[in-house]
Amino acid sequence: MDGGIVTTESDSLESLRKEIKSIDRELVELIARRTYVADSIAQVKAEQGLPTTDEGQEARVMERAGANAENFDVDANLVKAVFRLLIELNKVEQRQTR
């Protein structure tokens, strides 16, 4: 041995799990921020008498999600599925507040 710290596979696994835990927290924080902004959009839509659903905007969001997925070499279908879910959740909340 060279006197250095010996790491084991379990140490590495634990470190990776801690990183995932941190990323998961960041994801939830980002979802909360997105939901807050979506709620603000819903208020503006209600004040302006606009419909809850804006298919053009949803298409732009999905296109942007796919492009971002490709930029980060992530499966675009998976990312789009997550965004579809986020959009649907926001629409449900918007309808409930009207």
mmCIF file of the C-alpha atoms, coordinates in Angstrom:
data_MODEL
# 
_entry.id   MODEL 
# 
loop_
_atom_site.group_PDB 
_atom_site.id 
_atom_site.type_symbol 
_atom_site.label_atom_id 
_atom_site.label_alt_id 
_atom_site.label_comp_id 
_atom_site.label_asym_id 
_atom_site.label_entity_id 
_atom_site.label_seq_id 
_atom_site.pdbx_PDB_ins_code 
_atom_site.Cartn_x 
_atom_site.Cartn_y 
_atom_site.Cartn_z 
_atom_site.occupancy 
_atom_site.B_iso_or_equiv 
_atom_site.pdbx_formal_charge 
_atom_site.auth_seq_id 
_atom_site.auth_comp_id 
_atom_site.auth_asym_id 
_atom_site.auth_atom_id 
_atom_site.pdbx_PDB_model_num 
ATOM 1  C CA . MET A 1 1  ? 0.000   0.000  0.000   1.00 0.00 ? 1  MET A CA 1 
ATOM 2  C CA . ASP A 1 2  ? 1.099   3.543  -0.661  1.00 0.00 ? 2  ASP A CA 1 
ATOM 3  C CA . GLY A 1 3  ? -0.383  5.047  2.506   1.00 0.00 ? 3  GLY A CA 1 
ATOM 4  C CA . GLY A 1 4  ? -3.205  6.732  0.596   1.00 0.00 ? 4  GLY A CA 1 
ATOM 5  C CA . ILE A 1 5  ? -6.875  6.387  1.296   1.00 0.00 ? 5  ILE A CA 1 
ATOM 6  C CA . VAL A 1 6  ? -8.236  3.132  0.036   1.00 0.00 ? 6  VAL A CA 1 
ATOM 7  C CA . THR A 1 7  ? -11.640 3.360  -1.575  1.00 0.00 ? 7  THR A CA 1 
ATOM 8  C CA . THR A 1 8  ? -13.841 0.429  -2.172  1.00 0.00 ? 8  THR A CA 1 
ATOM 9  C CA . GLU A 1 9  ? -16.566 -0.128 -4.702  1.00 0.00 ? 9  GLU A CA 1 
ATOM 10 C CA . SER A 1 10 ? -19.120 0.429  -1.936  1.00 0.00 ? 10 SER A CA 1 
ATOM 11 C CA . ASP A 1 11 ? -17.562 3.846  -1.184  1.00 0.00 ? 11 ASP A CA 1 
ATOM 12 C CA . SER A 1 12 ? -17.856 4.723  -4.850  1.00 0.00 ? 12 SER A CA 1 
ATOM 13 C CA . LEU A 1 13 ? -21.423 3.450  -4.966  1.00 0.00 ? 13 LEU A CA 1 
ATOM 14 C CA . GLU A 1 14 ? -22.330 5.484  -1.892  1.00 0.00 ? 14 GLU A CA 1 
ATOM 15 C CA . SER A 1 15 ? -20.762 8.586  -3.428  1.00 0.00 ? 15 SER A CA 1 
ATOM 16 C CA . LEU A 1 16 ? -22.725 8.095  -6.630  1.00 0.00 ? 16 LEU A CA 1 
ATOM 17 C CA . ARG A 1 17 ? -25.931 7.581  -4.673  1.00 0.00 ? 17 ARG A CA 1 
ATOM 18 C CA . LYS A 1 18 ? -25.300 10.834 -2.806  1.00 0.00 ? 18 LYS A CA 1 
ATOM 19 C CA . GLU A 1 19 ? -24.865 12.586 -6.140  1.00 0.00 ? 19 GLU A CA 1 
ATOM 20 C CA . ILE A 1 20 ? -28.165 11.117 -7.392  1.00 0.00 ? 20 ILE A CA 1 
ATOM 21 C CA . LYS A 1 21 ? -29.846 12.268 -4.157  1.00 0.00 ? 21 LYS A CA 1 
ATOM 22 C CA . SER A 1 22 ? -28.588 15.802 -4.750  1.00 0.00 ? 22 SER A CA 1 
ATOM 23 C CA . ILE A 1 23 ? -29.704 15.769 -8.397  1.00 0.00 ? 23 ILE A CA 1 
ATOM 24 C CA . ASP A 1 24 ? -33.147 14.461 -7.386  1.00 0.00 ? 24 ASP A CA 1 
ATOM 25 C CA . ARG A 1 25 ? -33.538 17.370 -4.976  1.00 0.00 ? 25 ARG A CA 1 
ATOM 26 C CA . GLU A 1 26 ? -32.541 19.824 -7.700  1.00 0.00 ? 26 GLU A CA 1 
ATOM 27 C CA . LEU A 1 27 ? -35.064 18.247 -10.081 1.00 0.00 ? 27 LEU A CA 1 
ATOM 28 C CA . VAL A 1 28 ? -37.857 18.631 -7.548  1.00 0.00 ? 28 VAL A CA 1 
ATOM 29 C CA . GLU A 1 29 ? -36.824 22.231 -6.918  1.00 0.00 ? 29 GLU A CA 1 
ATOM 30 C CA . LEU A 1 30 ? -36.925 22.935 -10.666 1.00 0.00 ? 30 LEU A CA 1 
ATOM 31 C CA . ILE A 1 31 ? -40.348 21.287 -10.982 1.00 0.00 ? 31 ILE A CA 1 
ATOM 32 C CA . ALA A 1 32 ? -41.594 23.471 -8.115  1.00 0.00 ? 32 ALA A CA 1 
ATOM 33 C CA . ARG A 1 33 ? -40.214 26.592 -9.822  1.00 0.00 ? 33 ARG A CA 1 
ATOM 34 C CA . ARG A 1 34 ? -41.784 25.580 -13.136 1.00 0.00 ? 34 ARG A CA 1 
ATOM 35 C CA . THR A 1 35 ? -45.118 24.936 -11.422 1.00 0.00 ? 35 THR A CA 1 
ATOM 36 C CA . TYR A 1 36 ? -44.996 28.351 -9.751  1.00 0.00 ? 36 TYR A CA 1 
ATOM 37 C CA . VAL A 1 37 ? -44.392 30.072 -13.101 1.00 0.00 ? 37 VAL A CA 1 
ATOM 38 C CA . ALA A 1 38 ? -47.120 27.978 -14.742 1.00 0.00 ? 38 ALA A CA 1 
ATOM 39 C CA . ASP A 1 39 ? -49.514 29.086 -11.976 1.00 0.00 ? 39 ASP A CA 1 
ATOM 40 C CA . SER A 1 40 ? -48.582 32.694 -12.727 1.00 0.00 ? 40 SER A CA 1 
ATOM 41 C CA . ILE A 1 41 ? -49.296 32.079 -16.406 1.00 0.00 ? 41 ILE A CA 1 
ATOM 42 C CA . ALA A 1 42 ? -52.678 30.620 -15.454 1.00 0.00 ? 42 ALA A CA 1 
ATOM 43 C CA . GLN A 1 43 ? -53.511 33.802 -13.537 1.00 0.00 ? 43 GLN A CA 1 
ATOM 44 C CA . VAL A 1 44 ? -52.600 35.962 -16.539 1.00 0.00 ? 44 VAL A CA 1 
ATOM 45 C CA . LYS A 1 45 ? -54.673 33.738 -18.827 1.00 0.00 ? 45 LYS A CA 1 
ATOM 46 C CA . ALA A 1 46 ? -57.654 34.012 -16.484 1.00 0.00 ? 46 ALA A CA 1 
ATOM 47 C CA . GLU A 1 47 ? -57.324 37.811 -16.276 1.00 0.00 ? 47 GLU A CA 1 
ATOM 48 C CA . GLN A 1 48 ? -57.131 38.069 -20.061 1.00 0.00 ? 48 GLN A CA 1 
ATOM 49 C CA . GLY A 1 49 ? -59.898 35.540 -20.695 1.00 0.00 ? 49 GLY A CA 1 
ATOM 50 C CA . LEU A 1 50 ? -57.549 33.209 -22.561 1.00 0.00 ? 50 LEU A CA 1 
ATOM 51 C CA . PRO A 1 51 ? -58.141 29.452 -22.798 1.00 0.00 ? 51 PRO A CA 1 
ATOM 52 C CA . THR A 1 52 ? -56.238 27.096 -20.528 1.00 0.00 ? 52 THR A CA 1 
ATOM 53 C CA . THR A 1 53 ? -54.825 25.118 -23.443 1.00 0.00 ? 53 THR A CA 1 
ATOM 54 C CA . ASP A 1 54 ? -52.478 26.698 -25.988 1.00 0.00 ? 54 ASP A CA 1 
ATOM 55 C CA . GLU A 1 55 ? -51.578 23.936 -28.429 1.00 0.00 ? 55 GLU A CA 1 
ATOM 56 C CA . GLY A 1 56 ? -49.061 26.098 -30.268 1.00 0.00 ? 56 GLY A CA 1 
ATOM 57 C CA . GLN A 1 57 ? -47.178 26.832 -27.055 1.00 0.00 ? 57 GLN A CA 1 
ATOM 58 C CA . GLU A 1 58 ? -47.307 23.172 -26.041 1.00 0.00 ? 58 GLU A CA 1 
ATOM 59 C CA . ALA A 1 59 ? -45.815 22.207 -29.421 1.00 0.00 ? 59 ALA A CA 1 
ATOM 60 C CA . ARG A 1 60 ? -43.005 24.744 -28.933 1.00 0.00 ? 60 ARG A CA 1 
ATOM 61 C CA . VAL A 1 61 ? -42.291 23.383 -25.445 1.00 0.00 ? 61 VAL A CA 1 
ATOM 62 C CA . MET A 1 62 ? -42.143 19.824 -26.785 1.00 0.00 ? 62 MET A CA 1 
ATOM 63 C CA . GLU A 1 63 ? -39.880 20.855 -29.671 1.00 0.00 ? 63 GLU A CA 1 
ATOM 64 C CA . ARG A 1 64 ? -37.562 22.667 -27.256 1.00 0.00 ? 64 ARG A CA 1 
ATOM 65 C CA . ALA A 1 65 ? -37.543 19.652 -24.904 1.00 0.00 ? 65 ALA A CA 1 
ATOM 66 C CA . GLY A 1 66 ? -36.565 17.345 -27.762 1.00 0.00 ? 66 GLY A CA 1 
ATOM 67 C CA . ALA A 1 67 ? -33.799 19.684 -28.922 1.00 0.00 ? 67 ALA A CA 1 
ATOM 68 C CA . ASN A 1 68 ? -32.444 20.014 -25.389 1.00 0.00 ? 68 ASN A CA 1 
ATOM 69 C CA . ALA A 1 69 ? -32.489 16.239 -25.005 1.00 0.00 ? 69 ALA A CA 1 
ATOM 70 C CA . GLU A 1 70 ? -30.464 15.848 -28.166 1.00 0.00 ? 70 GLU A CA 1 
ATOM 71 C CA . ASN A 1 71 ? -27.986 18.521 -27.002 1.00 0.00 ? 71 ASN A CA 1 
ATOM 72 C CA . PHE A 1 72 ? -27.387 16.535 -23.828 1.00 0.00 ? 72 PHE A CA 1 
ATOM 73 C CA . ASP A 1 73 ? -27.448 13.140 -25.557 1.00 0.00 ? 73 ASP A CA 1 
ATOM 74 C CA . VAL A 1 74 ? -30.531 12.005 -23.665 1.00 0.00 ? 74 VAL A CA 1 
ATOM 75 C CA . ASP A 1 75 ? -33.391 9.993  -25.146 1.00 0.00 ? 75 ASP A CA 1 
ATOM 76 C CA . ALA A 1 76 ? -35.714 12.632 -26.648 1.00 0.00 ? 76 ALA A CA 1 
ATOM 77 C CA . ASN A 1 77 ? -38.797 10.425 -26.283 1.00 0.00 ? 77 ASN A CA 1 
ATOM 78 C CA . LEU A 1 78 ? -38.158 10.035 -22.567 1.00 0.00 ? 78 LEU A CA 1 
ATOM 79 C CA . VAL A 1 79 ? -37.650 13.766 -22.086 1.00 0.00 ? 79 VAL A CA 1 
ATOM 80 C CA . LYS A 1 80 ? -40.774 14.563 -24.097 1.00 0.00 ? 80 LYS A CA 1 
ATOM 81 C CA . ALA A 1 81 ? -42.770 12.108 -21.983 1.00 0.00 ? 81 ALA A CA 1 
ATOM 82 C CA . VAL A 1 82 ? -41.659 13.921 -18.828 1.00 0.00 ? 82 VAL A CA 1 
ATOM 83 C CA . PHE A 1 83 ? -42.616 17.265 -20.340 1.00 0.00 ? 83 PHE A CA 1 
ATOM 84 C CA . ARG A 1 84 ? -46.009 15.931 -21.464 1.00 0.00 ? 84 ARG A CA 1 
ATOM 85 C CA . LEU A 1 85 ? -46.643 14.934 -17.870 1.00 0.00 ? 85 LEU A CA 1 
ATOM 86 C CA . LEU A 1 86 ? -45.541 18.331 -16.554 1.00 0.00 ? 86 LEU A CA 1 
ATOM 87 C CA . ILE A 1 87 ? -47.776 20.126 -19.063 1.00 0.00 ? 87 ILE A CA 1 
ATOM 88 C CA . GLU A 1 88 ? -50.775 17.953 -18.201 1.00 0.00 ? 88 GLU A CA 1 
ATOM 89 C CA . LEU A 1 89 ? -50.261 18.509 -14.479 1.00 0.00 ? 89 LEU A CA 1 
ATOM 90 C CA . ASN A 1 90 ? -50.081 22.268 -15.050 1.00 0.00 ? 90 ASN A CA 1 
ATOM 91 C CA . LYS A 1 91 ? -53.263 22.217 -17.148 1.00 0.00 ? 91 LYS A CA 1 
ATOM 92 C CA . VAL A 1 92 ? -55.127 20.292 -14.450 1.00 0.00 ? 92 VAL A CA 1 
ATOM 93 C CA . GLU A 1 93 ? -54.037 22.870 -11.863 1.00 0.00 ? 93 GLU A CA 1 
ATOM 94 C CA . GLN A 1 94 ? -55.022 25.721 -14.176 1.00 0.00 ? 94 GLN A CA 1 
ATOM 95 C CA . ARG A 1 95 ? -58.493 24.264 -14.674 1.00 0.00 ? 95 ARG A CA 1 
ATOM 96 C CA . GLN A 1 96 ? -58.950 23.807 -10.925 1.00 0.00 ? 96 GLN A CA 1 
ATOM 97 C CA . THR A 1 97 ? -58.094 27.444 -10.208 1.00 0.00 ? 97 THR A CA 1 
ATOM 98 C CA . ARG A 1 98 ? -60.646 28.788 -12.714 1.00 0.00 ? 98 ARG A CA 1 
# 
